[in-house]
Amino acid sequence: MGMHRLPPLHGVHVPLVTPFAADGGVAEEALEGLAHGVLDAGAAGIVALGTTGEAATLDADERLAVLAVCARVCAARGAPLTIGAGDNDTRASAHALAELARWPAAVAALVPVPYFTRPAQAGVRAHFAHLASASPLPLIVYHIPYRTGQPLDAAGLRELARIPGVVGVKLATGDVDQDAVDLLGESPPDFAVLAGDDLFLSPLLALGAAGGILASAHLATDRFVALADAWRGGDVVRARELGHALAGLSAAAFGEPNPTVIKGVLHAQGRIPTPDVRLPLLPAGRGSIDATLKRLADLGG
């Protein structure tokens, strides 16, 4: 399309879990409460149908129900909505993106690097060029090589950044590596690098990331927002202290496969009706939930 302006991608965006009711269906009221809750606490926006939302296990009607709730909240609050879409089939991904035109609250689509197929960097670039040319929304590349099996170096990410309509990357490489340092040291203009590994939020913000898409920010949302604000404002002492405390919280929250621990904690807090996840995930053990609740309590407030 080529007309996309950079949407408001700075700050902390929360990829919402999909709460399930006792009957196994989507608990829409609880989802609405979570969306309002994180925005009340200062989150810049929300992400619907990300990995954390167990999007792969939702049927078409359930995905629509989740989007309707998130779009309604974001429209009411004037908050940006990012929608997870796309898979390892370029044609199907283009169809899925076309459907997102119906959600005016949406500012961007979060699209994974094609997984399992391993098309090499040139194929990844062709995939995103094809999608961006037809998408009604600008694209954020979701780069998570330990899930996709497809590595990309800083040069490859810069190539993606040069595609009109690609406005950012969710960087989740499981590390703060040379490519991250390289990319952030010379980030393309109008391209937002967002931290995607909660544990590495603080160092990536220190290097110049615009913000993050962070499952852990369901919990202690205001502290994650304060961390982003501290780095942006140059309060290094505060940022370092918060960064270490929140890294501990994130490590606990990811002690079992995401989002099982976060759902267990949200249920313990009375914010969602069940801690249930869908197979192949299994609910988190009590020990992981208690360890995360303890980290939360240690943060105070």
QUITARA-V215472 format. One record per residue. N is the residue number from 1. OMEGA is omega as a letter, one per 40 degrees, with the letter a starting at -180 (* if undefined). Layout:
N_OMEGA, N_OMEGA
//
This chain:
1_i, 2_a, 3_a, 4_i, 5_a, 6_i, 7_a, 8_a, 9_a, 10_i, 11_a, 12_i, 13_a, 14_i, 15_a, 16_i, 17_i, 18_a, 19_i, 20_i, 21_a, 22_a, 23_i, 24_i, 25_i, 26_i, 27_a, 28_a, 29_i, 30_i, 31_i, 32_i, 33_i, 34_a, 35_i, 36_a, 37_a, 38_i, 39_i, 40_a, 41_i, 42_i, 43_a, 44_a, 45_i, 46_i, 47_i, 48_i, 49_i, 50_i, 51_a, 52_i, 53_a, 54_a, 55_a, 56_a, 57_a, 58_i, 59_a, 60_a, 61_i, 62_i, 63_i, 64_i, 65_i, 66_a, 67_a, 68_i, 69_a, 70_i, 71_i, 72_a, 73_a, 74_i, 75_a, 76_a, 77_a, 78_a, 79_i, 80_i, 81_i, 82_a, 83_i, 84_a, 85_i, 86_i, 87_a, 88_i, 89_a, 90_a, 91_i, 92_i, 93_i, 94_i, 95_a, 96_i, 97_i, 98_a, 99_a, 100_i, 101_a, 102_a, 103_a, 104_i, 105_a, 106_i, 107_a, 108_i, 109_i, 110_a, 111_a, 112_i, 113_a, 114_a, 115_i, 116_a, 117_a, 118_a, 119_a, 120_a, 121_a, 122_i, 123_i, 124_a, 125_i, 126_i, 127_a, 128_i, 129_i, 130_a, 131_a, 132_a, 133_a, 134_a, 135_i, 136_a, 137_i, 138_a, 139_i, 140_i, 141_i, 142_a, 143_a, 144_a, 145_i, 146_i, 147_a, 148_a, 149_a, 150_i, 151_i, 152_i, 153_a, 154_i, 155_i, 156_i, 157_i, 158_i, 159_i, 160_a, 161_a, 162_i, 163_i, 164_a, 165_i, 166_a, 167_a, 168_i, 169_i, 170_a, 171_a, 172_a, 173_i, 174_a, 175_i, 176_a, 177_a, 178_a, 179_i, 180_i, 181_i, 182_a, 183_a, 184_i, 185_a, 186_a, 187_i, 188_i, 189_i, 190_i, 191_a, 192_i, 193_a, 194_i, 195_i, 196_i, 197_a, 198_a, 199_a, 200_a, 201_a, 202_i, 203_i, 204_i, 205_i, 206_a, 207_i, 208_i, 209_a, 210_a, 211_a, 212_i, 213_a, 214_i, 215_a, 216_a, 217_i, 218_a, 219_i, 220_a, 221_a, 222_i, 223_i, 224_i, 225_i, 226_i, 227_i, 228_i, 229_a, 230_i, 231_a, 232_a, 233_i, 234_i, 235_a, 236_a, 237_i, 238_a, 239_a, 240_a, 241_i, 242_a, 243_i, 244_a, 245_a, 246_i, 247_i, 248_i, 249_a, 250_i, 251_i, 252_a, 253_i, 254_i, 255_i, 256_a, 257_i, 258_e, 259_a, 260_a, 261_a, 262_i, 263_i, 264_i, 265_i, 266_i, 267_i, 268_i, 269_a, 270_a, 271_i, 272_a, 273_i, 274_i, 275_a, 276_i, 277_a, 278_i, 279_e, 280_i, 281_i, 282_a, 283_i, 284_i, 285_a, 286_a, 287_i, 288_i, 289_a, 290_i, 291_i, 292_i, 293_i, 294_i, 295_i, 296_a, 297_a, 298_i, 299_a, 300_i, 301_*
//
